[in-house]
């Protein structure tokens, strides 16, 4: 097979992350990675070619403000370094129809646009690079990879809400998210602990967006997120699970509009809402404000609860994995979580945890816990490479 380069694009509301992979017989190899941050205010471009930064962060200025202009800049910059033969995109919501990666065309894009109400913080921005690339390079192979797809193997009871049948048939169900991260962890765990990879594992993807997943034999059994990515654990700015009566109270008694309720649930809650300070776990851990401690304690408490719930879905737990920004970098959150789960058989190795070692439980711990950095871009590149090979 002749050399191919794959661009992976992960677009958010205020950032545009990207990687360039070279296709090799042993799998995709990352050659370039970077991002454009603060897209809507003061865009800043940064990149790393191989192991070396491409230079100082570059402020793009008002002339490149907005997703469309930033994409144009990125594509021009990538074109100066390599020819792109295919592009892979992270799409948060695939709905009922998309349970595996798919080559994009106008029909698929239209169907994905219809899912925007299910992921209003993510889906519109995920789709923008696809539209731009379609216009600039109409012959380019573009592949959508879905955060919901990994959860297609969940048991029926884990997918269903206790609602009337007509609502279930309308697509209101528990989908689950962060699937590309969980798929990567399931793949990587085969190298880290092959026996555990075939067992019952709870993976905690803890970042600004946070969720947990029960995995058995490398397949999803249950997860904490539901219809949207606002369910489950408290997150950076999202509330996580709520009594639905809270929403009715906000609308009926507090006279809040639906837009105002959405803003509270998605942008003003979670760590930011409880602390009144920030959604950044690093700042909360450094703060001596009691509200910051409250936010961390609530976050950890809900994680511990979900270990119990997911353990029930699995019929037991053989091990755990922490990943994503907080999971990989906050020894405090990991320590507090596992010390409250000694009843499950976890015995923390404090030194290993503080060093951010791969295994953070003691040798005599009945079940192990690991820290494994996630790599959604690499997972996407694997999927695109498979499509190129088959195509």
N, C-alpha and C positions, 0 to 999 in steps of 0.2 A: 504494500500500500504506500502510495506517495505521501510525502509529508503534508500534514494538515495542521492548522492552528485553530483553536477553539477560543472564542471570546465568551466569557461568562459574565453576565451583567445582573446585578442585584440592586434594584432601584427602590429606595424608600422615599418618604415624604420630604426629607431634607438632605439626603445623601445619595450618592451613586457609587457603589462599590463595584470593582471589576477585577478580573484576572484573565490572563492569556495563557493557555495551555498548549503545549506541543503534543500531538498524538504520537505515542511510541508503542511498540509491541507489548510492553509490560504495563501499559496504561498511560493516562495523561500526565504530563510533567509541567508544573507551573513555571513559566518563564518571567511573567510580569504580574504584579498585583498593585492595586492602588485604589484611590477613591477621590471623589470630589465632594467635599463637605460644605455645609451651609449654603446649599444650592439657591435658596430663595432670598438670601440676604447678602452675604459677601462670599461668593464661592472660592474655595481654596482647593487646589489640585495637588495631590502627592502620589508618588509611584515608586515602586522598587523593581528594578530589573535584575533578575537573579538574586543575589544577596546584597546588591549595592543599591542605595537610593539613587533615583535619577537626578537628584539635585535638591535644592531647598524647596520647601512648599511654595507653590506659585499661586498668588492671589489673582483670580481671573477678572475681578472687577464687575461693574454693573453691566458691561457689554455682554457678559456671559451668564447673567442671572436667569434662573429658571431652568427647568429640566431640559427643554428643547435645545436651548443654546449650549448648555453643558454637555449634552450628548453629542452635538456637532463637534465641540472641542475635543471630546474624548475620542471620537471616531477618527478625527484628523490626526490626533497624536498617535493612536494605535497604528494607523496606516503608515506612519513614518518609521515604525519599528518592526512591523511584520504584516504579512498578508493574512487576513482573516477569512477562513473557509466556512465557518459555521458559528452560530451564536447560541448559547444556552441561557435561559432566563428562569429565575426563581419566580414562581407564581404562587401566591399564598393559598388561593382557594380554587379547587378544581370541581367543586360541587359533586353531584352524583355521577356525572358522565366520565370524568377524567381520572382514572385510577393508575395511569402509567404515563411516562413522558410521551409527548406527541409533537409531530412536526406541525408548525403553525401555518395556517392560511387564513384568508379573510373570514371564512365560516367559523373556524375555531376561535378567532379573535372576537367575533361578534358574540359567541356563546360565553366567552370569559367576561366580556363586558357586562353581561346580564347578571353576573355574580358579584358585581361591585357592592351592592347593599350588604352582602354577607361579610365583606372585609373592607370597609370604607377607608381605613387608615392605610391599607397596603395595595389593594388590587389596582386602583387607578394608576399608581406610580409604577407598579410592576408592568403594566401594559404599555406605558408611554414609550420606553425604548424600542419595543416591538414595532410600534407604528412608525417611529422615526427611521428605523433600519429598513422597514419594508419600502419606504419611499426612496431612501437613498440607494439601497442595494436590493432591488426587487428579486434578484436571483439567489440571494443569500439564504442558505438553510438556517432556519431558526427553530429551536426546540424549546417547548415549555415543560418545566419540571415542577411538580406540584407538592406543596407542603402537606396537603391532605392525602396524597396518594398512599403513603406508607401505612395509613390507618385503615385501608380498605379491608384488611384481614381481621379487624376487630369483631368480636362475637356480637351477635344480633342485639343482645341485651345492653351491650355497651354503646350501641349506636342509636338506640331508641329513647325518645322522651316519652313520658307518660301523658300523652296528649291524644285528642281525637284522631282517628285514622286519616281524615281528610287533610289534616295538617302534616302528618307524617308523609302522606303521598305527595304533598306540595314541596317536599324536600327539607322540611324542618327536622333535623336529626343531629346527632353528635358526630361531627366529622373528625376533629383532632387536627393539630397543626404542628409545626416544627418537624414535619416528617422527613425532610431532607437531612436534617441534623441527626434524627434518630436512625435513619437508614445508614448514615455514615458511621455512627457509633457502633451499630450492630455489625457492620463490616469490619471496623477496626478492632473490635473486641475479640474477633477470631485470632488476631495476632497477639493481643495482650494477654488473654486468658481463654484459650480455645474451649476448655471445659465449660466455663461460665457462659460463653457465647451460645451454648446449646441449652442453657438452663433458664431459670426464671429471674429476670433482671428488671430492676426499676431504674430508669434513666431520668435524671433531673436536669433539664435544660433551663438553666437559671441565668437570665439576662434581663435587659430592659423589657423584653417579652419573655415570659416564664411559663413553662408547663412541665409535666412529667408524663412518662409513658411506661406501661407495663409491657415487657417483651419476653416471649418464650420461643425458643428455637429460632431466634432472629426475626420473628414476626410480631406485629403489634397485636396486643390483646385488649388493651384499654388505655385511655389517656384522660388527662384532666380538662382539656378544652372541648368545647361542644360545637354549637352552630357557628359561632364566630370566635375570633381570637381574643375575645374579652372575657372568656370564661375561665374558671379554675383558680389558679394561684393569684394572689395580688402581684402586680407587676410594677414597672417603673412608674407609669402614669395610669394604668388600667386597673379597674377594681377587682377583677376576678369574680368568682361566684357570689351572687347576692340572692337574698330572698326576693322573689319577683314582686312581692308586696311593696318593697322599697321603691320600685319604679312607679307603681300606681300612686303611692303616697306623694312622690315628687311631682307627678303630673296633676293629681286631683287637689291635694292639700297645699302644696307650695306653688301651684300655678306655673310650673316650669314647662316650657315648650319642649317638643321632642328634640329639637336641635340642642337646647340647653342640657337636657338629660344626656344626650350622646356626648357632649363636650365633657361633662362631669365624669362619665363612665370611662371614656377613652383617654382623656388628657389631663384630668385634675385629680385622679384618685391614686390608688396604689401607694407606693413608697412616698411619692411626692405629696399626695393628699394627706396621709397620716402624719408625716413628719412636718408638713408645712415648710419644708426646707428645700428638698431636692429629690430627684429620682435616681441620683447617682449614689450607688452603694458605698463608694469610696469616701464621699463627703459625709455620708451618714455615719460611717464607722469612725470618722475623725471628730465628729461633733460631740459635745457634751450636753446637748439639749435633750431633755427627757423624751420629747416627741420623736427625735431621731431613733432613740433606743426602742420606743414603742413600735415604730415602723419595722425595724429589723426583727423584733420579737414576734410580731404578727406574721411577718413573712416566713420566719423559721417555723412557727407553730403550724401554719397551713401546709408547709412542706411535710412536716412530721405526720400530720393527719393523712395526707395523700399517700405516704408510704404504707400506712395501714390499709387504706382503701384499695390501693393497687395490689398490695400483697394478698388481699382477699380475692381480687380478680384472678390472680395467678395461682392461688392455692398454696402460697408460700413464697419466700424470697431467697434466692441463692446468692445474690450480690447486687451491688448498686454502682452506678456511674454518675459523676457530676461533670457537667460540661457547660459551655457558653460563658459569657463574660464574668458573671458572678460565680458560677459553679467552678470555673477554672482558676479564678484569682482571689476569691474571698475565703481565706483559711478560717476566718471567724464564723461565717455562715455554715461552712461544712462542719466545723467543730461543734457548734451549737446544735445543728441538726442531728448529727450522729450520737452525741452524748444523750440526747433524748430518745434514742432508738436502741439503747443497749438491750432492751427486752427482745429485740429481733435477732440479736446475736452480734451486733457491730461492736468492736472494741477499737477505739481510735488510737493510732500512733501519732501522738502530738507532734513529735519532731518531723516525721514524714509529712504530716499535714502542713506544718509551717513552712517546709521546704517546697511545697507544691509537688511532691513526688507523685509518681504514677499510681502506686498503691498507698493509701493513707490509713489503712487499718493494720493492726498488729498481726504478727505471724500467727499468734494463737487465737485471733478473732475467728469466731465460728463461721462468719461469712465475710467476704472481702468488699471493700469499696475502693473505687478507682477514680482518678481524675484523668479524663481523656479530652484533649482539645478537639472541638468539632471543626469540620471543614465542609460546609455546604457547597461551596464553589467546586471543590474537587469532586463531590458526589455528582453535581450537575455535569461536570466535564466527562465523568465516566459514562453517564447516560448518553450524552451527545456522541461520544466516541463509538458506543455500541450502534447507534443509529447510522453513523457514517460507514461503519464496517458492513452493516447489513444492507445499506442503501445502494 
